[in-house]
Every structure is written in C-alpha cells, then in structure tokens.
C-alpha cells in the first residue's frame, strides 16, 4: 500500500505543477497542450521521483521541511539537553542556541548544496517537549531529506537523555 500511496501523492503534486505550468506558459507560447500529455508527463515524473526517494530510504513526506512533534519526557531540562545537542550537531553545520531564560533551544542548519537550511525549535510546555522544524526561508519547502535527518538525530539525543534521567 505504501508505494502506491507515495506514487499517488507524487502524481497529484506533479500533475498540479504541470497544469499550473501549462496555464502560465501555454498562452505565452500560443499553443495548447492536450490533457493526456500533461497526465503522461506527470506520471513519468512521479514514478521517477518515487524511485529516487525509495533508493535513499525516504518517503515523499520526508522531503518537506515542515515537521511538528510533541514528546512526553518528564524531568527533562533544556539546560541538561543543551550540551548533548552541541555534541550531536557539529558547529560547522549547525548553530545551537539556548535562550537567555532557558525556555527554548534553537538549532539552525547552515546552507549547503542540498538545502538552504532549516530551523529547529525545542520548547518544554507542561512536561512535553515541543519540536518545530521549518525552513530558514519560507519559500524553500523542499530539501533532500535533511530536515528529516535532523529530526532523527534529535530523537536519538532525546532517547539517550531520557534513559540517563
């Protein structure tokens, strides 16, 4: 079921992208593209993209940069989590900041060839750790799974810290 759902999500995305592209460029070029051609290009694009993602072990949702998770970690303090995050997220790729009131940690990934960067924000609210991941620039909504990799790294740190508590 998963591969079919992934292909359908990508097919819908590429179909919408191709329709919008044809609505913009069709009148400029003075020609009309038949619907079957848009559907065929969309299908080929969706199959190609899902194959590339599956080779890397990613799902279509993993390339989007927006994640929001809530974790129940009783007794976790951000001051104690901060050194572990500095260890896991190297300074050449990330900038890790603890707010002055020790209520929030922000992790910023620097731009590289795969992504323009993202911002991870951690905050404790009522013994729940809330995590938000968003792109550094709002127009940048896709990456090659880097936001998801950051999420997995953060979950490893949280699992390690929760066992040590």
VENQUI-V445374 format. One record per residue. N is the residue number from 0. BURIAL is I if it has 16 or more other C-alpha atoms within 10 Angstrom, else O. Layout:
n->N burial->BURIAL
n->N burial->BURIAL
This chain:
n->0 burial->O
n->1 burial->O
n->2 burial->O
n->3 burial->O
n->4 burial->O
n->5 burial->I
n->6 burial->I
n->7 burial->I
n->8 burial->I
n->9 burial->I
n->10 burial->I
n->11 burial->I
n->12 burial->O
n->13 burial->I
n->14 burial->I
n->15 burial->O
n->16 burial->O
n->17 burial->I
n->18 burial->I
n->19 burial->O
n->20 burial->O
n->21 burial->I
n->22 burial->O
n->23 burial->O
n->24 burial->O
n->25 burial->O
n->26 burial->O
n->27 burial->O
n->28 burial->O
n->29 burial->O
n->30 burial->O
n->31 burial->O
n->32 burial->O
n->33 burial->O
n->34 burial->O
n->35 burial->O
n->36 burial->O
n->37 burial->I
n->38 burial->I
n->39 burial->O
n->40 burial->O
n->41 burial->I
n->42 burial->I
n->43 burial->O
n->44 burial->I
n->45 burial->I
n->46 burial->I
n->47 burial->O
n->48 burial->I
n->49 burial->I
n->50 burial->O
n->51 burial->O
n->52 burial->I
n->53 burial->O
n->54 burial->O
n->55 burial->O
n->56 burial->O
n->57 burial->I
n->58 burial->I
n->59 burial->I
n->60 burial->O
n->61 burial->I
n->62 burial->I
n->63 burial->I
n->64 burial->I
n->65 burial->I
n->66 burial->I
n->67 burial->O
n->68 burial->O
n->69 burial->O
n->70 burial->O
n->71 burial->O
n->72 burial->I
n->73 burial->O
n->74 burial->O
n->75 burial->I
n->76 burial->I
n->77 burial->I
n->78 burial->O
n->79 burial->O
n->80 burial->I
n->81 burial->I
n->82 burial->O
n->83 burial->O
n->84 burial->I
n->85 burial->O
n->86 burial->O
n->87 burial->O
n->88 burial->I
n->89 burial->O
n->90 burial->O
n->91 burial->O
n->92 burial->O
n->93 burial->I
n->94 burial->O
n->95 burial->I
n->96 burial->I
n->97 burial->I
n->98 burial->O
n->99 burial->O
n->100 burial->O
n->101 burial->O
n->102 burial->O
n->103 burial->I
n->104 burial->I
n->105 burial->I
n->106 burial->I
n->107 burial->I
n->108 burial->I
n->109 burial->I
n->110 burial->O
n->111 burial->O
n->112 burial->O
n->113 burial->O
n->114 burial->I
n->115 burial->I
n->116 burial->I
n->117 burial->I
n->118 burial->I
n->119 burial->I
n->120 burial->I
n->121 burial->I
n->122 burial->I
n->123 burial->I
n->124 burial->O
n->125 burial->O
n->126 burial->O
n->127 burial->O
n->128 burial->I
n->129 burial->I
n->130 burial->I
n->131 burial->I
n->132 burial->I
n->133 burial->I
n->134 burial->I
n->135 burial->I
n->136 burial->O
n->137 burial->O
n->138 burial->O
n->139 burial->O
n->140 burial->I
n->141 burial->I
n->142 burial->I
n->143 burial->I
n->144 burial->I
n->145 burial->I
n->146 burial->I
n->147 burial->I
n->148 burial->O
n->149 burial->I
n->150 burial->I
n->151 burial->O
n->152 burial->O
n->153 burial->I
n->154 burial->O
n->155 burial->O
n->156 burial->I
n->157 burial->I
n->158 burial->O
n->159 burial->O
n->160 burial->I
n->161 burial->O
n->162 burial->O
n->163 burial->O
n->164 burial->O
